Amino acid sequence: MGLYERLAKSHQPADAGGADGGAAPVPTIQVDPLNEVKRRVHQSLVAALGPKLYELAGAPERLEEEIRSKLTEVMAQDTTPLSAADRKRVVTETIDDVLGYGPLEPLLAEEAVTEIMVNGPDQVYVERDGKLERDPATFLDEGQLRRVIDKIVGQVGRRIDEAQPYVDARLLDGSRVNAVIPPVAVDGPMLTIRKFATEAYDDEDLIGFETMTPQVRDFIKACVEGRLNILVSGGTGAGKTTTLNVLSSFIPQDERIVTIEDAAELRLQQPHVVRMEHRPPNIEGRGEVTIRDLVRNSLRMRPDRIVVGEVRGGEALDMLQAMNTGHDGSICTVHANSPRDVLARLETMVLMAGVDLPARAIREQVASAVQLIVHQSRLPDGSRRLTAISEIVGMEGETITLQDLYRFDYRAGRDKETGRMQGTLRPTGIRPKLTERLLDAGVELPPELFSVVEEDVAARKKVRR
């Protein structure tokens, strides 16, 4: 019996129960039999290199060369019988742990993985093609997981400890990170990473993913060029930030853009972009710079456009005032379940600013400031699609009037073989009121952007019958 089999057997429970014993089988935890070897090698490497790990931190190539050289010596001294494949694996994973993010390195490099969820050292889930699945990757122990969290958080100047047991951060490539540790996390450290594509998606990519159609792309592009104020709404994980990035790419190259984010994720390609990021309070609870502070400050920076990664609090009031005082063409994202819910969320967030305003005054601000709501959803098949584009028409009494310009056709159902939703975003046939505003800005909307295809009309008549 080899090392792998001996170690694997030693981690199985003595009595798993079963049909003969009458008791339900006890689920076994799959323990990597090389864990003990990797732990010893890692400890020997740290002891051998010592301060050099920190002295060469600014020179990754020299550090990797030094680590590989020392690893060869450490592995030669280890008496555990290993195959060539296992020896190579120990070396690779030890280097990943020291220089990178340990067991997460292969997952971060895999393009098909869009989200990584670590529920503990031996429980890692990933999202591939919109579907959640368990991954065989594991950490040596909670200590290794905690080291990875500390490394990620430290790289962007954030902190996580008992006084601040949760944190939002980002990887160097812009991927979004959330970490939670005890005492808040009952079962130990937890980590969630929402990956960003190596190359930023553009409008052609979203059309290829069926997130939008060429017809919708042309309409939204015209609205951005015509300096309309646009809100991108949707639930968590619906793809709002990706869509916001694509919308921002339609902004003309000669304009000054100020971006404000909780964690810097947007990747604008224009030459004149000023990026600002929220700063959390320090260990003494001081020095916090909120999104609202940054929105206020941006008004003094002579912006042509203000792009806010996400409006989630009192900054909604400052953003609405900016939109109403000459900063046209601003774009933001908002968490909401539908275009109508966006209006209720905005009203609630304005009240969070601590200003006692009557409901009608807030609604008039919203109706005057925002012209378009682009709503995105994550559908049951895992795909992320634009499901509604609505125009804010104005006020009728105490109510803000909305009209849908495009709606997702859910009646098309799913493909029986793939399970993918077959519907798409289709025009409602209503010509928007904002056409006149766009004409004043020199942007003309072709009538075919809102024309309903004959087959759509026939399908609707069939449904009514």
C-alpha positions as CSV (number, residue, x, y, z in Angstrom):
1,M,0.0,0.0,0.0
2,G,1.5,3.4,-1.1
3,L,1.7,6.6,0.8
4,Y,-1.5,8.0,-0.8
5,E,-3.6,4.9,0.1
6,R,-2.2,4.7,3.7
7,L,-2.9,8.4,4.4
8,A,-6.3,8.3,2.8
9,K,-7.3,5.2,4.8
10,S,-6.1,6.8,8.0
11,H,-8.6,9.7,7.6
12,Q,-11.6,7.5,7.1
13,P,-14.0,7.1,10.1
14,A,-13.8,3.8,12.0
15,D,-17.5,3.1,11.6
16,A,-19.3,4.8,8.8
17,G,-22.5,2.9,9.3
18,G,-24.5,1.6,6.4
19,A,-27.1,-0.8,5.4
20,D,-25.9,-3.5,7.8
21,G,-25.6,-1.2,10.8
22,G,-28.9,0.5,10.2
23,A,-27.5,3.9,10.7
24,A,-27.1,6.6,8.1
25,P,-23.6,6.7,6.6
26,V,-21.3,9.3,8.0
27,P,-20.0,11.6,5.2
28,T,-16.3,11.5,5.0
29,I,-14.1,14.5,4.4
30,Q,-11.7,14.0,1.5
31,V,-8.3,14.9,3.0
32,D,-5.4,15.4,0.7
33,P,-2.8,12.8,1.7
34,L,0.0,15.1,0.7
35,N,-1.1,17.8,3.2
36,E,1.3,16.7,5.9
37,V,4.2,16.7,3.4
38,K,3.3,20.1,2.1
39,R,3.0,21.4,5.7
40,R,6.5,20.1,6.6
41,V,8.0,21.5,3.4
42,H,6.4,24.9,3.8
43,Q,7.7,25.1,7.4
44,S,11.2,24.1,6.4
45,L,11.2,26.6,3.6
46,V,10.2,29.5,5.8
47,A,12.8,28.4,8.4
48,A,15.5,28.2,5.7
49,L,14.8,31.5,3.9
50,G,13.7,33.5,7.0
51,P,14.0,37.3,6.4
52,K,14.7,36.8,2.6
53,L,11.0,36.2,2.0
54,Y,10.4,39.9,3.0
55,E,13.6,41.3,1.7
56,L,12.9,40.1,-1.9
57,A,9.1,40.8,-1.7
58,G,9.6,43.7,-4.2
59,A,11.5,41.5,-6.7
60,P,9.1,38.5,-7.5
61,E,11.4,37.0,-10.1
62,R,14.4,36.8,-7.8
63,L,12.1,35.6,-4.9
64,E,10.7,32.8,-7.0
65,E,14.2,31.7,-8.1
66,E,15.4,31.7,-4.5
67,I,12.3,29.7,-3.4
68,R,12.8,27.1,-6.2
69,S,16.4,26.7,-5.3
70,K,15.7,26.3,-1.6
71,L,12.8,23.9,-2.3
72,T,15.0,21.6,-4.1
73,E,17.2,21.3,-1.0
74,V,14.3,20.9,1.4
75,M,12.6,18.2,-0.8
76,A,16.0,16.3,-1.0
77,Q,16.1,16.2,2.8
78,D,12.5,14.9,3.2
79,T,12.5,11.1,3.5
80,T,8.8,10.6,2.4
81,P,8.6,8.4,-0.6
82,L,6.9,10.4,-3.4
83,S,6.3,9.8,-7.1
84,A,7.7,12.3,-9.6
85,A,4.1,13.7,-10.1
86,D,3.5,14.1,-6.4
87,R,6.9,15.8,-5.9
88,K,6.2,18.2,-8.7
89,R,2.8,19.0,-7.2
90,V,4.2,19.7,-3.8
91,V,6.7,22.1,-5.3
92,T,4.1,23.9,-7.4
93,E,1.6,24.3,-4.6
94,T,4.2,25.4,-2.1
95,I,5.3,28.2,-4.5
96,D,1.6,29.1,-5.1
97,D,1.2,29.4,-1.3
98,V,4.3,31.6,-0.8
99,L,4.0,33.8,-3.9
100,G,0.3,33.7,-4.7
101,Y,-3.0,32.6,-3.1
102,G,-2.3,28.9,-2.5
103,P,-5.0,26.5,-3.7
104,L,-6.9,29.4,-5.3
105,E,-4.2,30.0,-7.9
106,P,-5.5,27.4,-10.4
107,L,-9.1,28.6,-10.0
108,L,-8.1,32.2,-10.5
109,A,-6.3,31.2,-13.7
110,E,-9.3,29.2,-15.0
111,E,-11.3,31.4,-17.4
112,A,-14.5,29.4,-16.9
113,V,-14.6,30.1,-13.2
114,T,-16.5,33.4,-12.5
115,E,-16.8,33.2,-8.7
116,I,-15.0,31.4,-5.9
117,M,-16.6,30.7,-2.5
118,V,-14.5,29.3,0.3
119,N,-16.6,28.1,3.2
120,G,-13.7,26.8,5.2
121,P,-10.3,25.1,4.5
122,D,-11.9,21.9,3.1
123,Q,-15.0,23.3,1.4
124,V,-14.5,25.3,-1.9
125,Y,-17.4,26.1,-4.3
126,V,-17.0,27.7,-7.7
127,E,-19.4,29.1,-10.3
128,R,-18.8,27.8,-13.8
129,D,-21.0,29.0,-16.7
130,G,-23.5,30.3,-14.2
131,K,-23.8,27.0,-12.3
132,L,-22.6,26.4,-8.7
133,E,-20.5,23.3,-8.1
134,R,-18.1,21.9,-5.4
135,D,-14.4,22.0,-6.3
136,P,-11.8,19.5,-5.0
137,A,-9.4,22.3,-4.0
138,T,-8.7,22.4,-0.3
139,F,-6.4,24.4,2.1
140,L,-4.0,22.7,4.5
141,D,-5.8,24.2,7.5
142,E,-7.5,27.4,8.7
143,G,-4.1,29.0,9.2
144,Q,-3.3,28.8,5.4
145,L,-6.7,30.2,4.5
146,R,-6.2,33.0,7.0
147,R,-2.8,33.8,5.5
148,V,-4.4,34.0,2.0
149,I,-7.0,36.4,3.3
150,D,-4.4,38.6,5.1
151,K,-2.3,38.7,1.9
152,I,-5.3,39.8,-0.3
153,V,-6.4,42.4,2.3
154,G,-2.9,43.8,2.9
155,Q,-2.2,44.3,-0.8
156,V,-4.9,47.0,-1.0
157,G,-4.3,48.6,2.3
158,R,-7.3,47.1,4.1
159,R,-7.3,45.2,7.4
160,I,-9.2,42.4,9.0
161,D,-9.0,41.4,12.7
162,E,-11.3,40.8,15.7
163,A,-12.1,44.5,15.8
164,Q,-13.0,44.5,12.1
165,P,-14.0,40.9,11.3
166,Y,-15.2,41.4,7.7
167,V,-13.8,43.4,4.8
168,D,-14.5,44.2,1.1
169,A,-11.3,44.3,-0.9
170,R,-10.1,43.5,-4.4
171,L,-7.3,41.6,-6.1
172,L,-4.7,43.3,-8.1
173,D,-6.6,42.5,-11.3
174,G,-9.8,44.2,-9.9
175,S,-11.6,41.0,-8.9
176,R,-14.0,41.7,-6.0
177,V,-13.2,40.1,-2.6
178,N,-15.2,39.7,0.6
179,A,-13.7,38.0,3.7
180,V,-15.3,37.2,7.0
181,I,-13.5,35.8,10.1
182,P,-14.5,34.8,13.7
183,P,-16.2,35.9,15.8
184,V,-18.6,36.9,13.0
185,A,-17.9,33.7,11.0
186,V,-19.1,30.9,13.3
187,D,-17.4,28.1,11.4
188,G,-14.1,29.8,10.7
189,P,-12.7,32.1,8.0
190,M,-14.7,32.5,4.8
191,L,-13.8,34.1,1.5
192,T,-15.7,35.1,-1.6
193,I,-14.1,36.2,-4.8
194,R,-16.0,37.5,-7.8
195,K,-13.5,37.3,-10.7
196,F,-13.1,39.8,-13.4
197,A,-12.2,38.7,-17.0
198,T,-8.6,39.1,-18.0
199,E,-9.7,41.5,-20.7
200,A,-12.7,43.8,-20.1
201,Y,-15.8,42.8,-22.0
202,D,-17.1,45.1,-24.7
203,D,-20.5,45.5,-26.4
204,E,-19.7,42.8,-28.9
205,D,-19.0,40.3,-26.1
206,L,-22.3,41.1,-24.4
207,I,-24.1,40.6,-27.7
208,G,-22.3,37.3,-28.1
209,F,-23.4,36.3,-24.6
210,E,-27.0,37.3,-25.6
211,T,-27.0,39.8,-22.7
212,M,-28.2,42.4,-25.2
213,T,-29.1,42.6,-28.9
214,P,-27.4,44.9,-31.6
215,Q,-30.7,46.9,-31.6
216,V,-30.5,47.5,-27.9
217,R,-26.8,48.3,-28.0
218,D,-27.4,51.0,-30.7
219,F,-30.2,52.5,-28.5
220,I,-28.1,52.6,-25.3
221,K,-25.1,54.0,-27.2
222,A,-27.2,56.8,-28.5
223,C,-28.5,57.6,-25.0
224,V,-25.0,57.7,-23.6
225,E,-23.7,59.9,-26.4
226,G,-26.8,62.1,-25.9
227,R,-25.8,62.7,-22.2
228,L,-28.8,61.0,-20.6
229,N,-28.6,60.1,-17.0
230,I,-28.8,56.3,-16.8
231,L,-29.2,53.9,-13.9
232,V,-28.2,50.2,-14.3
233,S,-30.2,48.1,-11.9
234,G,-30.3,44.4,-11.0
235,G,-29.9,41.9,-8.2
236,T,-26.6,40.7,-6.7
237,G,-24.5,38.9,-9.3
238,A,-26.7,40.0,-12.2
239,G,-23.7,41.6,-14.0
240,K,-24.4,45.3,-13.4
241,T,-20.7,46.3,-13.1
242,T,-19.9,44.6,-16.4
243,T,-22.8,46.4,-18.1
244,L,-21.8,49.7,-16.5
245,N,-18.3,49.2,-17.9
246,V,-19.7,48.6,-21.4
247,L,-22.0,51.7,-21.1
248,S,-19.0,53.8,-20.0
249,S,-17.1,52.7,-23.1
250,F,-19.6,54.7,-25.2
251,I,-18.6,58.0,-23.6
252,P,-16.7,60.1,-26.1
253,Q,-12.9,60.1,-25.9
254,D,-12.6,63.8,-25.4
255,E,-14.6,64.0,-22.1
256,R,-13.3,64.1,-18.5
257,I,-14.7,61.2,-16.5
258,V,-14.6,60.8,-12.7
259,T,-15.3,57.3,-11.4
260,I,-16.3,56.6,-7.8
261,E,-16.3,53.1,-6.4
262,D,-16.4,51.2,-3.1
263,A,-13.6,48.9,-4.6
264,A,-12.0,50.0,-7.9
265,E,-13.4,47.6,-10.5
266,L,-14.2,49.7,-13.6
267,R,-11.7,49.6,-16.5
268,L,-12.4,52.5,-18.7
269,Q,-10.4,52.9,-21.9
270,Q,-10.8,56.7,-22.3
271,P,-7.6,58.7,-21.9
272,H,-9.0,61.2,-19.4
273,V,-10.3,59.2,-16.4
274,V,-10.0,60.2,-12.7
275,R,-10.5,57.2,-10.4
276,M,-11.5,57.5,-6.7
277,E,-12.1,54.8,-4.2
278,H,-13.8,54.6,-0.8
279,R,-11.5,54.4,2.2
280,P,-12.6,52.6,5.3
281,P,-11.8,53.9,8.8
282,N,-8.4,53.1,10.4
283,I,-7.9,51.0,13.5
284,E,-8.9,54.0,15.6
285,G,-12.2,54.3,13.7
286,R,-11.1,57.5,12.0
287,G,-10.2,58.7,8.5
288,E,-13.1,57.1,6.6
289,V,-13.8,58.6,3.2
290,T,-17.4,57.6,2.2
291,I,-18.9,57.4,-1.3
292,R,-20.9,60.4,-0.4
293,D,-17.8,62.4,0.4
294,L,-16.3,61.4,-3.0
295,V,-19.5,62.4,-4.9
296,R,-19.4,65.8,-3.3
297,N,-15.7,66.2,-4.0
298,S,-16.1,65.1,-7.6
299,L,-18.4,68.2,-8.3
300,R,-15.3,70.4,-7.7
301,M,-13.2,68.4,-10.2
302,R,-14.8,69.7,-13.3
303,P,-16.2,66.4,-14.5
304,D,-18.0,65.9,-17.8
305,R,-19.3,62.6,-16.6
306,I,-19.6,61.1,-13.1
307,V,-19.7,57.3,-13.0
308,V,-20.6,55.7,-9.6
309,G,-19.9,52.0,-9.2
310,E,-22.9,51.6,-6.9
311,V,-25.3,53.9,-5.1
312,R,-26.3,52.3,-1.8
313,G,-26.8,55.1,0.7
314,G,-27.1,58.8,1.3
315,E,-24.9,59.6,-1.7
316,A,-28.1,59.1,-3.7
317,L,-29.2,62.6,-2.7
318,D,-25.9,64.2,-3.8
319,M,-26.0,62.2,-7.1
320,L,-29.5,63.3,-7.9
321,Q,-28.5,66.9,-7.2
322,A,-25.5,66.6,-9.4
323,M,-27.7,65.2,-12.2
324,N,-30.1,68.1,-11.8
325,T,-27.4,70.8,-11.8
326,G,-25.6,70.4,-15.1
327,H,-23.7,67.0,-14.7
328,D,-25.7,65.3,-17.5
329,G,-24.6,61.9,-18.8
330,S,-23.9,60.4,-15.4
331,I,-24.2,56.6,-14.9
332,C,-24.7,54.6,-11.7
333,T,-25.7,51.1,-10.6
334,V,-28.4,50.3,-8.0
335,H,-29.5,47.1,-6.4
336,A,-33.2,46.5,-7.3
337,N,-35.5,43.7,-8.5
338,S,-37.2,45.8,-11.2
339,P,-37.3,49.3,-12.8
340,R,-40.2,50.2,-10.5
341,D,-38.3,49.0,-7.5
342,V,-35.4,51.3,-8.4
343,L,-37.6,54.3,-7.8
344,A,-38.6,53.1,-4.3
345,R,-34.9,52.3,-3.5
346,L,-33.8,55.7,-4.5
347,E,-36.4,57.3,-2.3
348,T,-35.3,55.2,0.6
349,M,-31.6,56.0,0.0
350,V,-32.2,59.7,-0.2
351,L,-33.9,59.5,3.3
352,M,-30.7,57.8,4.5
353,A,-28.8,61.1,3.9
354,G,-30.5,62.4,7.1
355,V,-32.4,65.1,5.3
356,D,-36.1,65.5,6.1
357,L,-37.6,65.9,2.7
358,P,-41.3,65.2,1.7
359,A,-41.8,62.2,-0.5
360,R,-43.1,64.3,-3.4
361,A,-40.0,66.5,-3.4
362,I,-37.8,63.4,-3.6
363,R,-39.9,61.9,-6.4
364,E,-39.7,65.2,-8.4
365,Q,-35.9,65.1,-8.0
366,V,-35.8,61.6,-9.3
367,A,-38.2,62.2,-12.2
368,S,-36.2,65.3,-13.2
369,A,-32.7,63.7,-12.8
370,V,-33.0,60.2,-14.3
371,Q,-34.1,59.5,-17.8
372,L,-33.4,55.8,-18.3
373,I,-33.3,52.6,-16.3
374,V,-31.5,49.6,-17.7
375,H,-32.4,46.5,-15.7
376,Q,-30.4,43.3,-15.7
377,S,-31.3,39.9,-14.3
378,R,-29.6,36.6,-13.7
379,L,-32.0,34.0,-15.2
380,P,-32.7,30.5,-13.9
381,D,-30.3,29.0,-16.6
382,G,-27.4,31.0,-15.1
383,S,-27.2,33.6,-17.9
384,R,-27.2,37.3,-17.3
385,R,-29.5,39.3,-19.6
386,L,-30.9,42.7,-19.9
387,T,-34.6,42.1,-19.1
388,A,-36.1,45.7,-19.3
389,I,-35.2,49.2,-20.4
390,S,-37.6,51.8,-19.1
391,E,-37.9,55.5,-19.5
392,I,-38.9,57.9,-16.8
393,V,-41.6,60.0,-18.4
394,G,-42.4,62.4,-15.5
395,M,-44.9,62.8,-12.6
396,E,-48.6,62.0,-12.5
397,G,-49.9,63.3,-9.2
398,E,-47.7,61.7,-6.5
399,T,-46.4,58.9,-8.8
400,I,-43.4,58.7,-11.1
401,T,-44.5,57.5,-14.5
402,L,-42.5,54.8,-16.2
403,Q,-42.9,53.3,-19.6
404,D,-41.1,50.2,-20.9
405,L,-39.2,50.6,-24.2
406,Y,-37.8,47.1,-24.2
407,R,-39.0,43.9,-22.4
408,F,-37.5,40.4,-22.2
409,D,-39.7,37.8,-23.9
410,Y,-40.1,35.0,-21.3
411,R,-42.7,33.3,-23.5
412,A,-40.1,31.7,-25.7
413,G,-39.3,29.3,-22.9
414,R,-36.2,27.1,-22.6
415,D,-34.3,25.0,-25.0
416,K,-35.1,21.3,-24.1
417,E,-31.6,20.1,-24.7
418,T,-29.5,22.9,-23.1
419,G,-32.0,24.4,-20.7
420,R,-31.0,27.9,-21.9
421,M,-33.6,30.6,-22.0
422,Q,-34.6,31.3,-25.6
423,G,-36.1,34.7,-25.1
424,T,-34.5,38.0,-25.9
425,L,-35.0,41.7,-25.2
426,R,-37.6,43.0,-27.6
427,P,-39.0,46.5,-28.3
428,T,-42.5,47.3,-27.0
429,G,-43.2,49.5,-30.0
430,I,-43.4,52.7,-27.9
431,R,-41.3,55.6,-29.3
432,P,-39.6,57.2,-26.2
433,K,-40.2,60.7,-25.0
434,L,-36.5,61.2,-24.7
435,T,-36.2,61.3,-28.5
436,E,-36.7,65.1,-28.4
437,R,-33.9,65.5,-25.8
438,L,-31.5,63.4,-27.9
439,L,-32.3,65.5,-31.0
440,D,-31.4,68.7,-29.1
441,A,-28.0,67.0,-28.3
442,G,-27.6,66.2,-32.0
443,V,-28.3,62.4,-31.7
444,E,-31.0,61.0,-33.9
445,L,-32.7,57.6,-33.1
446,P,-33.7,55.6,-36.2
447,P,-37.3,54.4,-36.1
448,E,-36.3,50.8,-36.6
449,L,-34.8,50.7,-33.0
450,F,-38.4,50.6,-31.7
451,S,-40.2,48.7,-34.4
452,V,-41.9,45.5,-33.4
453,V,-41.1,42.5,-35.7
454,E,-44.2,41.0,-37.4
455,E,-43.5,37.6,-35.8
456,D,-43.7,39.2,-32.4
457,V,-47.1,40.7,-33.2
458,A,-48.4,37.3,-34.4
459,A,-47.1,35.6,-31.2
460,R,-48.8,38.2,-29.0
461,K,-52.1,37.7,-30.9
462,K,-51.8,34.0,-30.4
463,V,-51.3,34.4,-26.7
464,R,-54.4,36.6,-26.4
465,R,-56.5,34.0,-28.1
